[in-house]
Amino acid sequence: MYIKRNHQGQIEMASRTATSDCCELIAPGSPELADFIGRSDAAKSDELEASDLEFVRVLDDVIELLLAKGTIGYAELPHAARSKLTARQYLRSRSKSVALLENDR
């Protein structure tokens, strides 16, 4: 593996092949490399999880819009989907009402 270090000497990039950025050779089993890859994977996982949560909100809004426009009917949704949608609508409405109360202080 080839790596690039930052100004503090920490690995900031890794590559299987030598590149203009990653030119320092490091053993593939190096604890330092394993630590970097673990941190990198955790950061990617956190980003993906955050993106998933944001995307769920988008899907909520799209479903609400489709229902409001009559493109799909509530009864057309599978029972499990209706239950989850109803629960999320309730939670979102509670969240909005709590936010309004907090702003009134």
All heavy atoms as an XYZ file, in Angstrom:
812
protein
N       0.844     -1.173      0.000
C       0.000      0.000      0.000
C       0.888      1.235      0.000
O       1.977      1.238      0.557
C      -0.902      0.030      1.233
C      -1.960     -1.053      1.307
S      -3.316     -0.880      0.129
C      -4.135      0.577      0.700
N       0.369      2.275     -0.604
C       1.058      3.559     -0.655
C       0.187      4.593      0.050
O      -1.040      4.555     -0.060
C       1.320      3.970     -2.105
C       2.280      3.044     -2.793
C       1.835      1.883     -3.419
C       3.643      3.317     -2.795
C       2.717      1.025     -4.037
C       4.537      2.455     -3.416
C       4.074      1.310     -4.033
O       4.963      0.462     -4.636
N       0.825      5.483      0.761
C       0.072      6.459      1.541
C       0.572      7.873      1.314
O       1.676      8.090      0.810
C       0.141      6.146      3.049
C       1.594      6.198      3.543
C      -0.523      4.824      3.369
C       1.746      6.187      5.054
N      -0.264      8.799      1.726
C       0.099     10.214      1.776
C      -0.147     10.651      3.213
O      -1.155     10.300      3.815
C      -0.775     11.038      0.824
C      -0.527     12.531      0.925
C      -1.497     13.322      0.056
C      -1.251     14.815      0.222
N      -2.211     15.608     -0.542
N       0.776     11.400      3.763
C       0.644     11.886      5.136
C       0.325     13.375      5.144
O       0.715     14.103      4.250
C       1.930     11.636      5.918
C       2.241     10.157      6.092
C       3.472      9.969      6.967
N       3.840      8.575      7.074
C       3.359      7.744      7.994
N       2.521      8.168      8.904
N       3.739      6.477      8.007
N      -0.339     13.819      6.197
C      -0.597     15.251      6.364
C       0.588     15.890      7.085
O       1.582     15.213      7.375
C      -1.922     15.495      7.097
C      -1.938     14.932      8.507
O      -0.899     14.662      9.117
N      -3.135     14.740      9.042
N       0.462     17.154      7.408
C       1.574     17.885      8.038
C       1.907     17.366      9.432
O       3.014     17.557      9.917
C       1.258     19.380      8.102
C       1.154     20.018      6.754
N       2.208     20.117      5.877
C       0.089     20.576      6.121
C       1.820     20.705      4.771
N       0.530     20.995      4.881
N       0.944     16.699     10.073
C       1.195     16.134     11.397
C       1.759     14.717     11.320
O       1.994     14.079     12.328
C      -0.100     16.105     12.232
C      -0.643     17.467     12.625
C      -1.456     18.116     11.513
O      -2.041     17.442     10.672
N      -1.473     19.433     11.501
N       1.961     14.224     10.101
C       2.518     12.878      9.915
C       1.482     11.772      9.932
O       1.825     10.598      9.894
N       0.200     12.147      9.976
C      -0.864     11.146      9.987
C      -1.255     10.791      8.552
O      -1.221     11.638      7.663
C      -2.090     11.683     10.727
C      -1.814     12.039     12.160
C      -2.934     12.875     12.748
O      -3.555     13.693     12.060
N      -3.185     12.680     14.037
N      -1.644      9.542      8.358
C      -2.092      9.107      7.030
C      -3.387      9.834      6.695
O      -4.324      9.872      7.483
C      -2.322      7.586      6.996
C      -1.013      6.838      7.293
C      -2.895      7.162      5.641
C      -1.187      5.339      7.434
N      -3.431     10.427      5.507
C      -4.663     11.096      5.065
C      -5.210     10.520      3.769
O      -6.326     10.816      3.371
C      -4.468     12.604      4.928
C      -3.561     13.022      3.807
C      -3.493     14.541      3.656
O      -3.864     15.274      4.578
O      -3.049     14.982      2.590
N      -4.405      9.649      3.109
C      -4.849      9.040      1.862
C      -4.076      7.739      1.677
O      -2.916      7.654      2.070
C      -4.578      9.990      0.693
C      -5.172      9.551     -0.626
S      -4.746     10.669     -2.022
C      -5.452     12.210     -1.484
N      -4.734      6.752      1.082
C      -4.073      5.473      0.813
C      -4.456      5.000     -0.579
O      -5.551      5.293     -1.072
C      -4.475      4.435      1.854
N      -3.531      4.273     -1.200
C      -3.766      3.757     -2.545
C      -3.058      2.411     -2.684
O      -2.000      2.193     -2.099
C      -3.214      4.738     -3.586
O      -3.287      4.188     -4.882
N      -3.627      1.543     -3.476
C      -2.976      0.247     -3.724
C      -1.778      0.395     -4.654
O      -0.890     -0.420     -4.658
C      -3.971     -0.732     -4.334
C      -5.065     -1.141     -3.396
C      -6.068     -2.064     -4.094
N      -7.287     -2.135     -3.346
C      -7.628     -3.166     -2.583
N      -6.846     -4.203     -2.501
N      -8.752     -3.142     -1.910
N      -1.799      1.459     -5.437
C      -0.689      1.710     -6.364
C      -0.071      3.066     -6.063
O      -0.731      3.947     -5.508
C      -1.174      1.695     -7.833
O      -2.183      2.696     -7.985
C      -1.743      0.332     -8.218
N       1.183      3.204     -6.433
C       1.864      4.481     -6.224
C       1.248      5.534     -7.141
O       0.981      5.279     -8.313
C       3.355      4.333     -6.501
N       0.988      6.700     -6.571
C       0.473      7.833     -7.336
C       1.313      9.054     -6.988
O       2.177      8.989     -6.117
C      -1.007      8.122     -6.988
O      -1.084      8.580     -5.634
C      -1.882      6.898     -7.166
N       1.031     10.156     -7.641
C       1.782     11.366     -7.320
C       1.508     11.813     -5.883
O       2.371     12.393     -5.235
C       1.442     12.495     -8.302
O       0.064     12.783     -8.246
N       0.312     11.534     -5.366
C      -0.011     11.879     -3.982
C       0.453     10.805     -3.002
O       0.982     11.112     -1.943
C      -1.521     12.071     -3.815
C      -2.017     13.358     -4.440
O      -1.263     14.346     -4.433
O      -3.166     13.372     -4.935
N       0.199      9.565     -3.337
C       0.522      8.441     -2.438
C       1.800      7.763     -2.914
O       1.764      6.883     -3.776
C      -0.619      7.438     -2.423
S      -2.161      8.109     -1.799
N       2.923      8.185     -2.357
C       4.195      7.634     -2.823
C       4.999      6.955     -1.715
O       6.028      6.353     -1.988
C       5.025      8.728     -3.499
S       5.235     10.199     -2.503
N       4.514      7.004     -0.469
C       5.214      6.344      0.629
C       4.687      4.924      0.781
O       3.499      4.694      0.971
C       5.002      7.111      1.941
C       5.710      6.472      3.118
C       5.410      7.174      4.426
O       5.048      8.371      4.422
O       5.533      6.521      5.481
N       5.574      3.948      0.681
C       5.190      2.543      0.799
C       5.011      2.190      2.274
O       5.825      2.572      3.116
C       6.276      1.654      0.173
C       6.004      0.154      0.150
C       4.766     -0.151     -0.688
C       7.208     -0.590     -0.408
N       3.934      1.477      2.567
C       3.667      1.027      3.937
C       3.166     -0.410      3.867
O       2.495     -0.787      2.907
C       2.647      1.957      4.650
C       2.571      1.645      6.145
C       1.289      1.866      4.005
C       1.793      2.690      6.944
N       3.527     -1.208      4.860
C       3.116     -2.619      4.889
C       1.594     -2.713      4.987
O       0.977     -1.998      5.787
C       3.761     -3.320      6.069
N       0.979     -3.584      4.196
C      -0.479     -3.715      4.223
C      -1.031     -4.068      5.612
O      -2.136     -3.686      5.952
C      -0.775     -4.839      3.230
C       0.406     -4.886      2.341
C       1.573     -4.439      3.171
N      -0.256     -4.773      6.430
C      -0.718     -5.161      7.755
C      -0.352     -4.165      8.846
O      -0.525     -4.441     10.028
N       0.147     -3.011      8.459
C       0.571     -2.003      9.423
C      -0.591     -1.563     10.308
O      -1.674     -1.256      9.812
C       1.122     -0.783      8.671
O       1.136      0.342      9.494
N      -0.377     -1.531     11.650
C      -1.438     -1.057     12.544
C      -1.870      0.381     12.216
O      -3.051      0.723     12.327
C      -0.797     -1.120     13.936
C       0.322     -2.091     13.811
C       0.792     -1.996     12.385
N      -0.904      1.198     11.789
C      -1.224      2.583     11.433
C      -2.181      2.627     10.238
O      -3.144      3.390     10.217
C       0.069      3.336     11.114
C      -0.113      4.796     10.870
C       1.184      5.509     10.517
O       2.182      4.851     10.140
O       1.180      6.744     10.602
N      -1.931      1.780      9.252
C      -2.801      1.715      8.077
C      -4.167      1.147      8.462
O      -5.201      1.670      8.024
C      -2.162      0.874      6.970
C      -2.951      0.775      5.671
C      -3.137      2.147      5.043
C      -2.243     -0.168      4.698
N      -4.166      0.121      9.295
C      -5.435     -0.468      9.736
C      -6.268      0.556     10.485
O      -7.488      0.641     10.302
C      -5.175     -1.686     10.612
N      -5.624      1.363     11.313
C      -6.327      2.415     12.053
C      -6.917      3.444     11.087
O      -8.064      3.850     11.225
C      -5.372      3.094     13.040
C      -6.068      4.131     13.893
O      -7.132      3.805     14.470
O      -5.550      5.257     13.980
N      -6.132      3.841     10.074
C      -6.617      4.811      9.093
C      -7.811      4.248      8.319
O      -8.828      4.930      8.144
C      -5.511      5.193      8.106
C      -6.019      5.968      6.922
C      -6.382      7.300      7.044
C      -6.158      5.354      5.683
C      -6.865      8.006      5.956
C      -6.635      6.050      4.589
C      -6.988      7.388      4.729
N      -7.714      3.015      7.874
C      -8.798      2.405      7.098
C     -10.045      2.279      7.958
O     -11.152      2.561      7.505
C      -8.363      1.046      6.512
C      -7.321      1.290      5.419
C      -9.555      0.273      5.966
C      -6.648      0.044      4.896
N      -9.867      1.923      9.232
C     -11.004      1.831     10.145
C     -11.675      3.165     10.345
O     -12.899      3.277     10.322
N     -10.890      4.224     10.527
C     -11.445      5.572     10.683
C     -12.147      6.002      9.402
O     -13.209      6.590      9.436
C     -10.340      6.579     11.020
C      -9.882      6.561     12.442
C      -9.043      7.779     12.779
N      -8.166      8.245     11.738
C      -6.873      7.943     11.625
N      -6.305      7.142     12.487
N      -6.152      8.443     10.640
N     -11.509      5.701      8.288
C     -12.067      6.090      6.997
C     -13.406      5.385      6.758
O     -14.375      6.002      6.343
C     -11.073      5.742      5.884
O     -11.591      6.086      4.635
N     -13.464      4.080      7.054
C     -14.703      3.329      6.876
C     -15.796      3.842      7.811
O     -16.953      3.951      7.428
C     -14.475      1.833      7.122
C     -13.688      1.163      6.004
O     -13.523      1.785      4.940
O     -13.236      0.025      6.204
N     -15.413      4.177      9.049
C     -16.390      4.687     10.009
C     -16.943      6.029      9.537
O     -18.147      6.281      9.644
C     -15.754      4.825     11.385
N     -16.075      6.886      9.004
C     -16.523      8.188      8.512
C     -17.485      8.011      7.338
O     -18.518      8.679      7.260
C     -15.334      9.046      8.104
N     -17.154      7.094      6.425
C     -18.034      6.835      5.282
C     -19.373      6.300      5.761
O     -20.425      6.676      5.245
C     -17.384      5.850      4.321
C     -16.231      6.420      3.543
C     -15.589      5.363      2.665
C     -14.317      5.884      2.019
N     -13.601      4.822      1.314
N     -19.336      5.409      6.754
C     -20.559      4.840      7.294
C     -21.416      5.925      7.940
O     -22.636      5.953      7.764
C     -20.221      3.756      8.319
O     -21.388      3.223      8.884
N     -20.784      6.833      8.683
C     -21.519      7.938      9.308
C     -22.149      8.838      8.256
O     -23.291      9.272      8.399
C     -20.593      8.765     10.209
C     -20.179      8.019     11.466
O     -20.783      6.966     11.775
O     -19.225      8.483     12.128
N     -21.409      9.125      7.185
C     -21.940      9.968      6.104
C     -23.139      9.295      5.441
O     -24.137      9.948      5.150
C     -20.861     10.236      5.065
C     -19.789     11.196      5.497
C     -18.701     11.359      4.440
O     -18.975     11.144      3.250
O     -17.569     11.697      4.826
N     -23.008      7.987      5.203
C     -24.097      7.256      4.555
C     -25.326      7.222      5.455
O     -26.448      7.425      4.991
C     -23.653      5.836      4.204
C     -24.656      4.985      3.440
C     -25.032      5.636      2.114
C     -24.088      3.594      3.191
N     -25.113      7.020      6.745
C     -26.239      6.995      7.680
C     -26.933      8.355      7.725
O     -28.162      8.427      7.710
C     -25.762      6.598      9.069
C     -26.901      6.406     10.051
C     -26.426      5.871     11.386
O     -25.491      5.061     11.419
O     -27.016      6.281     12.402
N     -26.162      9.412      7.758
C     -26.748     10.760      7.766
C     -27.527     11.000      6.472
O     -28.630     11.560      6.493
C     -25.669     11.813      7.941
N     -26.963     10.555      5.360
C     -27.638     10.707      4.073
C     -28.934      9.898      4.049
O     -29.952     10.369      3.535
C     -26.713     10.256      2.940
O     -27.390     10.259      1.713
N     -28.897      8.696      4.612
C     -30.107      7.867      4.676
C     -31.211      8.579      5.451
O     -32.368      8.596      5.028
C     -29.814      6.520      5.342
C     -29.026      5.568      4.459
O     -28.891      5.842      3.249
O     -28.536      4.549      4.988
N     -30.845      9.169      6.590
C     -31.841      9.862      7.404
C     -32.439     11.048      6.651
O     -33.655     11.283      6.695
C     -31.223     10.323      8.721
C     -30.809      9.200      9.670
C     -30.080      9.782     10.877
C     -32.011      8.378     10.102
N     -31.593     11.794      5.943
C     -32.087     12.920      5.157
C     -32.978     12.434      4.018
O     -33.995     13.051      3.700
C     -30.916     13.723      4.600
C     -30.131     14.458      5.667
C     -28.844     15.068      5.145
O     -28.577     14.971      3.928
O     -28.105     15.634      5.958
N     -32.600     11.309      3.411
C     -33.364     10.788      2.291
C     -34.729     10.274      2.746
O     -35.716     10.391      2.018
C     -32.580      9.694      1.567
C     -33.154      9.366      0.222
C     -33.083     10.272     -0.816
C     -33.786      8.161     -0.006
C     -33.623      9.994     -2.059
C     -34.331      7.867     -1.241
C     -34.249      8.780     -2.268
N     -34.795      9.733      3.953
C     -36.082      9.295      4.487
C     -37.035     10.481      4.562
O     -38.217     10.365      4.233
C     -35.902      8.628      5.873
C     -37.234      8.475      6.594
C     -35.244      7.270      5.714
N     -36.523     11.640      4.963
C     -37.363     12.840      5.016
C     -37.852     13.206      3.618
O     -39.002     13.622      3.439
C     -36.593     14.023      5.621
C     -36.203     13.844      7.077
C     -37.417     13.732      7.995
N     -38.230     14.905      8.038
C     -38.157     15.862      8.937
N     -37.294     15.779      9.906
N     -38.959     16.896      8.881
N     -36.989     13.057      2.627
C     -37.394     13.341      1.241
C     -38.512     12.389      0.832
O     -39.521     12.806      0.256
C     -36.192     13.217      0.278
C     -36.651     13.270     -1.172
C     -35.170     14.302      0.559
N     -38.339     11.110      1.135
C     -39.369     10.128      0.783
C     -40.685     10.431      1.504
O     -41.761     10.305      0.908
C     -38.903      8.709      1.111
C     -37.808      8.162      0.198
C     -37.364      6.789      0.671
C     -38.284      8.094     -1.237
N     -40.600     10.821      2.762
C     -41.806     11.230      3.489
C     -42.532     12.329      2.733
O     -43.749     12.262      2.522
C     -41.453     11.775      4.882
C     -41.175     10.694      5.902
O     -41.466      9.514      5.636
O     -40.670     11.052      6.982
N     -41.782     13.339      2.323
C     -42.374     14.477      1.624
C     -42.955     14.071      0.269
O     -44.026     14.538     -0.118
C     -41.352     15.599      1.455
C     -40.973     16.235      2.787
O     -41.701     16.058      3.780
O     -39.921     16.911      2.827
N     -42.262     13.193     -0.450
C     -42.756     12.734     -1.757
C     -44.049     11.943     -1.581
O     -45.020     12.145     -2.316
C     -41.682     11.899     -2.490
C     -42.271     11.180     -3.696
C     -40.521     12.783     -2.918
N     -44.084     11.074     -0.590
C     -45.296     10.287     -0.350
C     -46.446     11.209      0.028
O     -47.577     11.058     -0.469
C     -45.053      9.213      0.734
C     -44.102      8.146      0.191
C     -46.366      8.576      1.185
C     -43.564      7.189      1.245
N     -46.175     12.193      0.894
C     -47.206     13.163      1.276
C     -47.744     13.893      0.043
O     -48.944     14.090     -0.105
C     -46.646     14.183      2.271
C     -46.369     13.625      3.636
C     -47.636     13.337      4.415
O     -48.615     14.097      4.271
O     -47.631     12.343      5.153
N     -46.847     14.302     -0.835
C     -47.247     15.017     -2.047
C     -48.097     14.131     -2.956
O     -49.140     14.566     -3.464
C     -46.006     15.508     -2.796
C     -46.256     16.257     -4.103
C     -46.996     17.561     -3.823
C     -44.934     16.537     -4.799
N     -47.663     12.894     -3.157
C     -48.426     11.964     -4.001
C     -49.816     11.704     -3.436
O     -50.795     11.631     -4.181
C     -47.659     10.640     -4.166
C     -46.350     10.713     -4.966
C     -45.599      9.390     -4.892
C     -46.624     11.107     -6.408
N     -49.901     11.582     -2.116
C     -51.205     11.385     -1.477
C     -52.067     12.637     -1.623
O     -53.259     12.548     -1.955
C     -51.026     11.023      0.001
C     -50.476      9.626      0.287
C     -50.078      9.497      1.751
C     -51.502      8.559     -0.088
N     -51.482     13.803     -1.384
C     -52.222     15.062     -1.459
C     -52.758     15.326     -2.862
O     -53.868     15.840     -3.027
C     -51.335     16.217     -1.010
N     -51.975     14.970     -3.874
C     -52.409     15.198     -5.260
C     -53.337     14.099     -5.764
O     -53.844     14.185     -6.870
C     -51.186     15.299     -6.173
C     -50.410     16.582     -5.986
C     -49.315     16.694     -7.018
C     -48.689     18.045     -6.960
N     -49.032     18.881     -8.087
N     -53.498     13.048     -4.985
C     -54.365     11.949     -5.397
C     -53.719     11.008     -6.390
O     -54.396     10.183     -6.998
N     -52.415     11.123     -6.567
C     -51.703     10.231     -7.485
C     -51.752      8.802     -6.973
O     -51.884      7.860     -7.752
C     -50.232     10.683     -7.646
O     -50.231     12.055     -8.044
C     -49.499      9.846     -8.670
N     -51.629      8.670     -5.662
C     -51.818      7.364     -5.029
C     -52.814      7.557     -3.898
O     -52.952      8.645     -3.341
C     -50.499      6.764     -4.478
C     -49.846      7.693     -3.444
C     -49.536      6.406     -5.586
C     -48.660      7.085     -2.720
N     -53.527      6.503     -3.602
C     -54.473      6.549     -2.494
C     -53.879      5.871     -1.272
O     -53.118      4.907     -1.393
N     -54.214      6.382     -0.115
C     -53.708      5.823      1.135
C     -54.030      4.333      1.222
O     -53.194      3.527      1.623
C     -54.320      6.590      2.315
C     -53.772      6.184      3.649
C     -52.524      6.620      4.076
C     -54.513      5.374      4.515
C     -52.018      6.257      5.310
C     -54.026      5.008      5.753
C     -52.773      5.449      6.145
O     -52.277      5.082      7.362
N     -55.225      3.960      0.817
C     -55.660      2.562      0.898
C     -54.877      1.659     -0.059
O     -54.853      0.443      0.125
C     -57.149      2.459      0.610
N     -54.255      2.256     -1.076
C     -53.469      1.461     -2.028
C     -52.138      0.986     -1.429
O     -51.529      0.055     -1.931
C     -53.162      2.275     -3.285
C     -54.382      2.602     -4.106
C     -54.022      3.473     -5.288
O     -53.877      4.702     -5.085
O     -53.895      2.923     -6.399
N     -51.701      1.666     -0.384
C     -50.433      1.294      0.241
C     -50.607      0.006      1.037
O     -51.667     -0.228      1.623
C     -49.951      2.403      1.181
C     -49.651      3.748      0.532
C     -49.402      4.808      1.608
C     -48.459      3.643     -0.389
N     -49.578     -0.832      1.077
C     -49.661     -2.034      1.914
C     -49.881     -1.651      3.380
O     -49.492     -0.559      3.815
C     -48.290     -2.695      1.737
C     -47.715     -2.104      0.494
C     -48.307     -0.734      0.371
N     -50.501     -2.541      4.124
C     -50.821     -2.266      5.525
C     -49.585     -1.843      6.315
O     -49.638     -0.871      7.080
C     -51.481     -3.488      6.182
C     -51.748     -3.284      7.635
N     -52.723     -2.432      8.092
C     -51.147     -3.802      8.734
C     -52.710     -2.426      9.408
N     -51.769     -3.257      9.830
N     -48.475     -2.546      6.139
C     -47.244     -2.217      6.878
C     -46.769     -0.808      6.535
O     -46.341     -0.052      7.408
C     -46.149     -3.242      6.587
N     -46.873     -0.437      5.262
C     -46.459      0.905      4.839
C     -47.379      1.964      5.441
O     -46.919      3.010      5.891
C     -46.455      1.007      3.311
N     -48.687      1.690      5.467
C     -49.633      2.640      6.070
C     -49.341      2.834      7.551
O     -49.345      3.964      8.047
C     -51.079      2.159      5.878
C     -51.577      2.243      4.450
C     -53.082      2.040      4.354
N     -53.578      0.874      5.062
C     -53.913     -0.287      4.489
N     -53.812     -0.429      3.182
N     -54.369     -1.282      5.211
N     -49.064      1.751      8.241
C     -48.765      1.835      9.680
C     -47.519      2.668      9.934
O     -47.499      3.541     10.813
C     -48.566      0.442     10.268
O     -49.737     -0.305     10.170
N     -46.481      2.413      9.165
C     -45.226      3.157      9.341
C     -45.401      4.621      8.956
O     -44.873      5.517      9.619
C     -44.107      2.509      8.532
C     -43.692      1.165      9.102
C     -42.684      0.467      8.233
C     -42.405     -0.913      8.814
N     -41.667     -1.758      7.924
N     -46.141      4.856      7.895
C     -46.376      6.227      7.454
C     -47.170      7.008      8.506
O     -46.829      8.142      8.836
C     -47.113      6.222      6.113
C     -47.364      7.571      5.469
C     -46.048      8.284      5.176
C     -48.145      7.393      4.178
N     -48.178      6.382      9.044
C     -48.986      7.029     10.081
C     -48.130      7.336     11.315
O     -48.219      8.435     11.877
C     -50.188      6.143     10.469
O     -50.986      5.929      9.295
C     -51.025      6.774     11.558
N     -47.303      6.391     11.709
C     -46.430      6.600     12.872
C     -45.456      7.750     12.623
O     -45.244      8.603     13.487
C     -45.671      5.317     13.198
N     -44.885      7.811     11.429
C     -43.940      8.893     11.103
C     -44.660     10.237     11.042
O     -44.131     11.247     11.497
C     -43.221      8.613      9.785
C     -42.162      7.537      9.960
C     -41.008      7.603      9.017
N     -40.451      8.874      8.704
C     -39.478      9.479      9.404
N     -39.002      8.924     10.480
N     -38.984     10.634      9.008
N     -45.850     10.259     10.476
C     -46.606     11.512     10.422
C     -46.883     12.017     11.829
O     -46.762     13.216     12.105
C     -47.922     11.307      9.658
C     -47.741     11.137      8.176
C     -49.029     10.717      7.478
O     -49.927     10.149      8.093
N     -49.109     10.990      6.183
N     -47.251     11.111     12.719
C     -47.512     11.492     14.106
C     -46.245     12.033     14.759
O     -46.271     13.097     15.391
C     -48.048     10.281     14.876
C     -48.186     10.542     16.353
C     -49.204     11.361     16.841
C     -47.302      9.977     17.253
C     -49.326     11.616     18.195
C     -47.419     10.227     18.614
C     -48.428     11.040     19.077
O     -48.542     11.288     20.418
N     -45.132     11.345     14.585
C     -43.873     11.791     15.186
C     -43.440     13.134     14.622
O     -42.976     14.003     15.363
C     -42.773     10.743     14.968
C     -42.946      9.444     15.747
C     -41.895      8.421     15.307
C     -42.844      9.705     17.238
N     -43.585     13.318     13.322
C     -43.200     14.596     12.715
C     -44.088     15.728     13.203
O     -43.624     16.828     13.471
C     -43.227     14.505     11.195
C     -42.016     13.757     10.636
C     -42.021     13.693      9.145
N     -41.593     14.961      8.557
C     -41.465     15.173      7.268
N     -41.725     14.205      6.411
N     -41.067     16.335      6.801
N     -45.388     15.464     13.356
C     -46.286     16.522     13.829
C     -45.960     16.869     15.278
O     -46.000     18.042     15.656
C     -47.746     16.105     13.687
O     -48.070     15.073     14.594
N     -45.624     15.887     16.089
C     -45.224     16.152     17.478
C     -43.937     16.952     17.511
O     -43.782     17.873     18.300
C     -45.018     14.841     18.241
C     -46.280     14.268     18.783
C     -46.066     13.078     19.684
N     -44.983     13.286     20.633
C     -44.262     12.313     21.151
N     -44.508     11.063     20.812
N     -43.302     12.556     22.009
N     -43.011     16.609     16.639
C     -41.722     17.302     16.580
C     -41.925     18.764     16.202
O     -41.317     19.658     16.776
C     -40.808     16.621     15.566
O     -39.638     17.361     15.367
N     -42.795     19.017     15.238
C     -43.063     20.396     14.807
C     -43.734     21.190     15.913
O     -43.406     22.354     16.128
C     -43.926     20.396     13.541
C     -43.202     19.958     12.316
C     -44.118     19.900     11.116
C     -43.406     19.325      9.919
N     -44.297     19.093      8.800
N     -44.670     20.567     16.636
C     -45.362     21.311     17.690
C     -44.421     21.600     18.851
O     -44.497     22.660     19.450
C     -46.593     20.547     18.176
O     -46.226     19.346     18.814
N     -43.498     20.706     19.147
C     -42.505     20.951     20.201
C     -41.580     22.079     19.771
O     -41.250     22.972     20.555
C     -41.709     19.666     20.509
C     -40.511     19.987     21.396
C     -42.599     18.638     21.165
N     -41.183     22.096     18.515
C     -40.305     23.153     18.023
C     -40.988     24.518     18.127
O     -40.358     25.507     18.478
C     -39.885     22.876     16.583
N     -42.278     24.562     17.865
C     -43.011     25.824     17.973
C     -43.038     26.298     19.419
O     -42.895     27.482     19.692
C     -44.432     25.667     17.433
C     -44.573     25.505     15.931
C     -46.030     25.243     15.563
C     -44.061     26.732     15.201
N     -43.221     25.371     20.331
C     -43.259     25.742     21.748
C     -41.906     26.258     22.203
O     -41.820     27.209     22.963
C     -43.688     24.557     22.607
C     -45.138     24.084     22.437
C     -45.379     22.846     23.267
C     -46.108     25.182     22.818
N     -40.829     25.621     21.731
C     -39.493     26.048     22.114
C     -39.185     27.455     21.588
O     -38.511     28.224     22.239
C     -38.448     25.053     21.613
C     -38.490     23.741     22.363
C     -37.539     22.707     21.772
O     -36.855     23.008     20.779
O     -37.508     21.590     22.293
N     -39.689     27.788     20.408
C     -39.439     29.110     19.833
C     -40.204     30.201     20.558
O     -39.869     31.367     20.472
C     -39.814     29.135     18.349
C     -38.826     28.335     17.516
O     -37.713     28.090     17.951
N     -39.256     27.918     16.350
N     -41.278     29.813     21.257
C     -42.089     30.804     21.949
C     -41.430     31.317     23.234
O     -41.867     32.281     23.800
C     -43.467     30.199     22.310
C     -44.309     30.005     21.065
O     -44.018     30.636     20.042
O     -45.267     29.219     21.133
N     -40.400     30.658     23.689
C     -39.756     31.051     24.937
C     -39.030     32.349     24.803
O     -38.525     32.818     23.920
C     -38.762     29.986     25.384
C     -39.469     28.732     25.845
C     -38.470     27.745     26.331
N     -39.159     26.514     26.651
C     -38.551     25.428     26.993
N     -37.257     25.395     27.080
N     -39.224     24.356     27.292
